[in-house]
Amino acid sequence: MRRHRIAVIPGDGIGREVTPAALEVLEAAGRAHGFELETTEHPWGCDYFVEHHRMMPPDALDTLSTTDAIFLGAVGRPDVPDHISLWGLLIPIRRTFRQYVNLRPVRLWPGIPSPLKDVTPEQVDMVIIRENNEGEYSEIGGRLHQGTDDELAVQEAIFTRRGTDRIIEYACQLAATRSGRICSATKSNGIIHTMPFWDERFAHATARHPELKAEQVLIDALAAMVVLDPGRFDVIVGSNLFGDILSDLAAAVAGSIGIAPSGNLNPERECPSMFEPVHGSAPDIAGQGIANPIGAIWSGAQMLEHLGEAEAAAAVLDAIERMLADDGPRTRDLGGTATTAEVASALAGSFRIA
Ligand SMILES: NC(=O)c1ccc[n+]([C@@H]2O[C@H](COP(=O)([O-])OP(=O)(O)OC[C@H]3O[C@@H](n4cnc5c(N)ncnc54)[C@H](O)[C@@H]3O)[C@@H](O)[C@H]2O)c1
């Protein structure tokens, strides 16, 4: 029996509902495919912060460093400022473990209506590669003269050659395994230092991949195009901020943010990678048992693939596809009435039959 050691951080809000639901499905897949997930749950997040004044204990990163992967729900609570939850847990994990690729696949599953008219599943099948370690999300900057009329805030964006090249190269290599189309999200008309640099590095990387059909599009126009003509896109690579916004937009085009997955990858595998749904803790629906667990389950499938369990990962995606196409249970965000637990148990059940 193969074993994989997984650190589980359910976090806050619906993170605590979708995480156990996803684990039920992943464990069922493990039983059917000959492996076991050895999970250790960590009660870190905003509740932990309220009690301990920090989002996770001082040795948390050491604890996580010995695992094969990290499986996260979501963090965020209305009475804890979002920059505390983000910078106290998510960002330290992503940066310490050099998880510089944020891989966000977007698909319109058969059986799910897109809010866009006349869009078919064949037209919405893309991967957004978001730079995950630098860019606009930087600690460099500050505030002066707070509370006065002279108040000011400065925020520096950081784009290094190493960081920019490695994310674009990752996206190029991925595009080469798919349709060969790659699009870079830019804003070099308005942001005059970092974005022309980004464009230069994109041109440099794609020149070494003549097999690719490369284009770069200004992020504002790109946002409109993803809505008006999603079929045009396959692999899109963007900075930390652009990739973040674009992946929520693309997830909405694919029917719901509740189904969108993400992997925070350290491609060199020197450190554990982390897998989490794109959505947040959704305080508006937390505690009701109606959150869609598919984003977490799909993220779990990404984790299985990363752990070398490609067959099981494909089987989880197959089970999701069949359930949705066959009019199986779906949660309220997809127009259904099923609970989180009902969706998970339908998917886990498909492995028991197999
Ligand atoms: N990675 C993370 O942990 C992460 C990501 C985004 C936001 N957040 C945090 O989450 C909190 C809430 O943020 P937000 O409201 O901007 O984003 P959100 O993703 O939590 O919710 C946005 C909307 O989508 C709905 N939604 C989200 N996930 C759903 C699901 N699985 N099923 C059904 N509906 C779903 C919510 O009900 C809400 O109406 C904030 O504290 C924010 O900082 C955390």
The ligand as an SDF file (V2000), in Angstrom:
LIG
                    3D

 44 48  0  0  0  0  0  0  0  0999 V2000
   -7.3070   31.0720   -0.4120 N   0  0  0  0  0  0  0  0  0  0  0  0
   -8.0620   31.5770    0.5380 C   0  0  0  0  0  0  0  0  0  0  0  0
   -8.0510   31.1090    1.6590 O   0  0  0  0  0  0  0  0  0  0  0  0
   -8.9640   32.7240    0.2030 C   0  0  0  0  0  0  0  0  0  0  0  0
   -9.2730   33.0570   -1.1090 C   0  0  0  0  0  0  0  0  0  0  0  0
  -10.1790   34.0900   -1.3580 C   0  0  0  0  0  0  0  0  0  0  0  0
  -10.7450   34.7610   -0.2900 C   0  0  0  0  0  0  0  0  0  0  0  0
  -10.4040   34.4190    0.9860 N   0  0  0  0  0  0  0  0  0  0  0  0
  -11.0480   35.0280    2.1470 C   0  0  0  0  0  0  0  0  0  0  0  0
  -12.3840   34.5340    2.2430 O   0  0  0  0  0  0  0  0  0  0  0  0
  -13.2320   35.5240    2.8140 C   0  0  0  0  0  0  0  0  0  0  0  0
  -14.4260   35.7500    1.9200 C   0  0  0  0  0  0  0  0  0  0  0  0
  -13.9680   36.3010    0.6780 O   0  0  0  0  0  0  0  0  0  0  0  0
  -14.8980   36.5940   -0.5810 P   0  0  0  0  0  0  0  0  0  0  0  0
  -16.3160   36.7040   -0.1260 O   0  0  0  0  0  0  0  0  0  0  0  0
  -14.2710   37.6780   -1.3340 O   0  0  0  0  0  0  0  0  0  0  0  0
  -14.7250   35.3010   -1.5170 O   0  0  0  0  0  0  0  0  0  0  0  0
  -15.3920   33.8640   -1.4000 P   0  0  0  0  0  0  0  0  0  0  0  0
  -14.7770   33.0380   -2.4720 O   0  0  0  0  0  0  0  0  0  0  0  0
  -15.3020   33.3390   -0.0330 O   0  0  0  0  0  0  0  0  0  0  0  0
  -16.9600   34.0890   -1.7580 O   0  0  0  0  0  0  0  0  0  0  0  0
  -17.3870   34.7970   -2.9160 C   0  0  0  0  0  0  0  0  0  0  0  0
  -18.8280   34.3630   -3.2520 C   0  0  0  0  0  0  0  0  0  0  0  0
  -18.8040   33.0500   -3.8250 O   0  0  0  0  0  0  0  0  0  0  0  0
  -19.5900   32.1660   -3.0550 C   0  0  0  0  0  0  0  0  0  0  0  0
  -18.8480   30.9000   -2.9270 N   0  0  0  0  0  0  0  0  0  0  0  0
  -17.5230   30.7860   -2.6890 C   0  0  0  0  0  0  0  0  0  0  0  0
  -17.2040   29.4800   -2.6010 N   0  0  0  0  0  0  0  0  0  0  0  0
  -18.3410   28.7830   -2.7770 C   0  0  0  0  0  0  0  0  0  0  0  0
  -18.6330   27.3900   -2.7810 C   0  0  0  0  0  0  0  0  0  0  0  0
  -17.6880   26.4460   -2.5930 N   0  0  0  0  0  0  0  0  0  0  0  0
  -19.9120   27.0110   -2.9910 N   0  0  0  0  0  0  0  0  0  0  0  0
  -20.8670   27.9230   -3.1880 C   0  0  0  0  0  0  0  0  0  0  0  0
  -20.6530   29.2630   -3.1980 N   0  0  0  0  0  0  0  0  0  0  0  0
  -19.3930   29.6770   -2.9910 C   0  0  0  0  0  0  0  0  0  0  0  0
  -19.7560   32.8190   -1.6920 C   0  0  0  0  0  0  0  0  0  0  0  0
  -20.9430   32.3740   -1.0650 O   0  0  0  0  0  0  0  0  0  0  0  0
  -19.7400   34.2890   -2.0370 C   0  0  0  0  0  0  0  0  0  0  0  0
  -21.0300   34.7210   -2.3910 O   0  0  0  0  0  0  0  0  0  0  0  0
  -12.3540   36.7640    3.0040 C   0  0  0  0  0  0  0  0  0  0  0  0
  -11.9330   36.7800    4.3310 O   0  0  0  0  0  0  0  0  0  0  0  0
  -11.1910   36.5350    2.0610 C   0  0  0  0  0  0  0  0  0  0  0  0
  -10.0010   37.1600    2.4510 O   0  0  0  0  0  0  0  0  0  0  0  0
   -9.5500   33.4120    1.2640 C   0  0  0  0  0  0  0  0  0  0  0  0
  1  2  1  0
  2  3  2  0
  2  4  1  0
  4  5  1  0
  4 44  2  0
  5  6  2  0
  6  7  1  0
  7  8  2  0
  8  9  1  0
  8 44  1  0
  9 10  1  0
  9 42  1  0
 10 11  1  0
 11 12  1  0
 11 40  1  0
 12 13  1  0
 13 14  1  0
 14 15  2  0
 14 16  1  0
 14 17  1  0
 17 18  1  0
 18 19  2  0
 18 20  1  0
 18 21  1  0
 21 22  1  0
 22 23  1  0
 23 24  1  0
 23 38  1  0
 24 25  1  0
 25 26  1  0
 25 36  1  0
 26 27  1  0
 26 35  1  0
 27 28  2  0
 28 29  1  0
 29 30  1  0
 29 35  2  0
 30 31  1  0
 30 32  2  0
 32 33  1  0
 33 34  2  0
 34 35  1  0
 36 37  1  0
 36 38  1  0
 38 39  1  0
 40 41  1  0
 40 42  1  0
 42 43  1  0
M  CHG  2   8   1  16  -1
M  END
$$$$
